[in-house]
């Protein structure tokens, strides 16, 4: 993991303007991707202690087995494992929380999921691509929202990037912590210095030298 990126992410969290954005949240979140990062276990060792790994890999047949393997690796490394889209799998493997993509965030967690989060004191993150998405995450009492895409990204080539100025305005309008996602590199993260974001997330982190 690029040390400059790790340091810049930690600085973002420290500079987050509101106290609720300085919660005990990871400042660096690595998202898995079936095509770009087929074996996420291979990169866990490169993550700094206190970072988070969000397991997406929605379409793989052995997702439960992969989640169990990652849970063990993450515990040893001091990395928070977050399971995307499946609170029951998160509970099964003892994950640190669950992440809801935007289509699932519209529905929220079922009662069983909310009960598990309360009892486990787990993290709930929700994807957002607009002011409405951020407000939804805040209304549903998410621990944090992942706002995307901040900059141009290979993951969403046809979607217009929000940019640093628009991102800062959106962050100021809500109370919950916001994690910046999309096109984050050691070069682009500097533009978010005064954005109020509490951290950054991405897939390409694994490939930054």
Residue pairs with C-beta under 8 A, 6 or more apart in sequence:
1 28
1 46
1 47
1 48
1 51
1 205
1 206
1 208
2 186
2 205
2 208
2 209
4 186
5 28
5 184
5 185
5 186
5 189
5 200
5 205
5 208
6 28
6 48
6 51
8 186
8 189
8 190
8 200
9 27
9 28
9 189
9 199
9 200
10 27
10 28
11 193
12 27
12 180
12 189
12 192
12 193
12 195
12 197
12 198
12 199
12 200
13 21
13 22
13 25
13 27
13 198
13 199
14 22
15 193
15 194
15 196
16 22
16 177
16 196
16 197
16 198
17 172
17 196
18 175
18 196
20 175
20 176
20 177
21 176
21 177
21 178
21 196
21 198
22 198
23 143
23 177
23 198
25 123
25 143
25 144
25 177
25 179
25 198
25 199
26 50
26 51
26 52
26 80
26 199
27 50
27 51
27 198
27 199
27 200
28 47
28 48
28 50
28 51
28 52
28 199
28 200
28 201
28 205
29 51
29 52
29 53
29 54
29 82
29 146
29 179
29 181
29 199
29 200
29 201
29 202
30 40
30 43
30 47
30 51
30 52
30 53
30 54
30 201
30 202
30 203
30 205
30 206
31 54
31 56
31 84
31 181
31 201
31 202
31 203
32 40
32 53
32 54
32 55
32 56
32 57
32 203
33 56
33 57
33 155
33 203
34 56
34 57
34 58
34 59
34 60
36 154
36 203
36 204
36 207
37 43
37 203
37 206
40 53
40 55
40 57
40 66
40 70
41 66
41 69
41 70
41 73
43 206
44 53
44 70
44 73
44 74
44 77
44 79
45 73
45 77
46 206
47 53
47 77
47 79
49 77
49 78
49 79
50 78
50 79
50 80
51 79
51 80
52 79
52 80
52 81
52 82
52 96
53 70
53 74
53 79
53 80
53 81
53 82
54 82
54 83
54 84
54 99
54 125
54 201
55 63
55 66
55 67
55 70
55 81
55 82
55 83
55 84
56 84
56 85
57 63
57 66
58 84
58 85
60 66
63 86
63 89
64 89
64 92
64 93
67 81
67 83
67 89
67 92
67 93
67 95
68 93
70 81
70 93
71 81
71 93
71 94
71 95
73 79
74 80
74 81
75 81
75 94
80 96
80 97
80 123
81 93
81 95
81 96
82 90
82 95
82 96
82 97
82 98
82 99
82 123
82 125
83 89
83 90
83 93
83 95
83 97
83 98
83 99
84 98
84 99
84 100
84 101
85 98
85 99
85 100
85 101
85 104
86 98
87 98
87 109
87 110
87 112
87 113
87 116
87 117
88 112
88 113
89 95
90 97
90 98
90 116
90 122
91 116
91 120
95 122
96 122
96 123
97 117
97 122
97 123
97 124
97 125
97 143
98 109
98 113
98 117
98 122
98 123
98 124
98 125
99 124
99 125
99 126
99 127
99 146
100 108
100 109
100 124
100 125
100 126
100 127
100 142
101 127
102 126
102 127
102 128
102 129
102 133
105 126
105 127
105 128
105 133
105 136
105 137
105 140
105 142
106 136
108 140
109 117
109 124
109 140
116 122
117 124
123 143
123 144
124 140
124 141
124 142
124 143
125 142
125 143
125 144
125 145
125 146
125 179
126 133
126 136
126 137
126 140
126 142
126 144
126 145
126 146
127 133
127 145
127 146
127 148
127 181
128 134
128 136
128 137
128 145
128 146
128 147
128 148
129 147
129 148
129 149
129 159
130 170
131 170
131 173
133 145
133 147
134 145
134 147
134 170
134 173
134 174
134 176
134 178
135 174
137 144
137 145
137 174
137 176
138 145
138 174
138 175
138 176
142 176
143 176
143 177
144 176
144 177
144 178
144 179
144 198
144 199
145 174
145 176
145 177
145 178
145 179
146 178
146 179
146 181
146 201
147 162
147 167
147 170
147 171
147 178
147 179
147 180
147 181
147 197
148 156
148 162
148 180
148 181
148 182
148 201
149 155
149 156
149 159
149 161
149 162
149 181
149 182
149 183
150 161
150 162
150 163
150 164
150 167
150 180
150 181
150 182
150 183
150 184
150 188
150 192
151 161
151 163
151 182
151 183
151 184
151 188
152 161
152 182
152 183
153 161
153 182
153 183
153 202
153 204
154 204
155 182
155 203
156 182
161 182
161 183
162 170
164 191
164 192
164 195
167 180
167 192
167 195
167 197
168 192
168 194
168 195
168 196
170 178
171 178
171 195
171 196
171 197
172 196
177 198
177 199
178 196
178 197
178 198
179 197
179 198
179 199
179 200
179 201
180 192
180 195
180 197
180 199
180 200
180 201
181 200
181 201
181 202
182 202
183 202
184 200
184 201
184 202
184 204
184 205
185 204
185 208
186 208
189 200
192 200
